Amino acid sequence: MDVLDRIFPDLFVSALASSWSRYDIVYSHTRQVSNKRPEAAGFGWKARLFRPDGEGFLWIPGSKTEAGIARLVADAPTEGEARTIMSLGRRLLESR
């Protein structure tokens, strides 16, 4: 997941900064969510997107039942924005 942390800032600027004012990265492991990366493997990675009129996210959790499989979930105020975020998520996963 460290690759996602390194690549996402540039992709945010090139693909999302015109629609979103800022982002933060959080990690999820079991039932905990924090901006501190867990030491254990198998945690989820989430970029939360913010702007004055709405929020969105790109969430990439690793599968808990299938090794090497990651899920991709995106949300935004409109379907078009969610599709844009999902496309960016695909690019992130391809670059791992």
C-alpha positions in Angstrom: 0.0 0.0 0.0 3.0 2.3 0.3 2.9 2.7 -3.5 -0.6 4.1 -3.2 0.6 6.7 -0.7 3.4 7.7 -3.1 1.4 7.8 -6.3 -1.9 9.2 -5.1 -0.8 12.9 -4.5 0.2 13.3 -8.2 -2.9 11.6 -9.5 -5.0 13.8 -7.2 -3.5 16.9 -8.7 -3.8 15.7 -12.3 -7.2 14.1 -12.1 -9.2 15.3 -9.1 -7.9 18.7 -7.9 -10.2 20.6 -10.3 -13.3 19.1 -8.5 -12.0 18.5 -5.0 -10.3 21.0 -2.7 -8.3 18.5 -0.5 -8.0 14.9 0.6 -6.7 12.9 3.5 -5.6 9.2 3.7 -6.8 6.9 6.4 -6.2 3.2 7.0 -8.5 0.5 8.3 -7.6 -2.6 10.1 -10.3 -4.8 11.7 -12.6 -2.2 13.2 -10.1 0.6 13.6 -9.8 3.5 11.3 -6.8 5.9 11.7 -4.5 8.1 9.8 -1.6 6.0 11.2 -0.7 3.0 9.0 -1.2 -0.4 10.8 1.9 -2.5 11.3 -0.1 -5.7 10.3 -0.7 -6.7 6.7 -4.1 -6.8 5.2 -5.3 -3.3 6.0 -7.6 -1.1 3.9 -6.5 2.2 2.3 -8.9 5.1 1.8 -8.5 8.5 0.3 -11.3 10.8 1.6 -12.1 13.7 -0.7 -13.5 17.0 0.5 -14.9 20.2 -1.0 -17.4 22.8 0.4 -20.5 21.2 -1.1 -19.7 17.5 -0.7 -17.5 14.6 0.1 -16.4 11.5 -1.6 -13.9 8.6 -1.2 -11.8 6.0 -2.9 -11.5 2.9 -0.7 -9.2 0.0 -1.5 -9.6 -2.8 1.1 -7.7 -6.0 0.6 -9.7 -9.2 0.6 -9.8 -11.0 3.9 -10.6 -14.3 2.2 -8.6 -14.3 -1.1 -4.8 -13.6 -1.1 -3.7 -10.9 -3.5 -7.2 -9.6 -4.2 -8.2 -6.0 -3.6 -11.6 -4.5 -3.8 -12.3 -1.0 -5.2 -15.1 1.2 -3.9 -15.7 4.8 -4.8 -18.4 7.3 -3.7 -19.1 10.9 -4.7 -22.1 13.3 -4.9 -22.7 12.4 -8.6 -22.4 9.2 -10.6 -20.0 10.8 -13.0 -17.7 11.9 -10.2 -17.8 8.4 -8.7 -16.8 7.0 -12.0 -13.9 9.4 -12.3 -12.7 8.4 -8.8 -13.2 4.7 -9.7 -11.1 5.1 -12.8 -8.3 6.7 -10.8 -8.5 3.8 -8.4 -8.0 1.3 -11.3 -4.9 3.3 -12.3 -3.6 3.1 -8.8 -4.0 -0.6 -8.6 -2.4 -1.1 -12.0 0.6 0.8 -10.8 1.2 -1.4 -7.8 
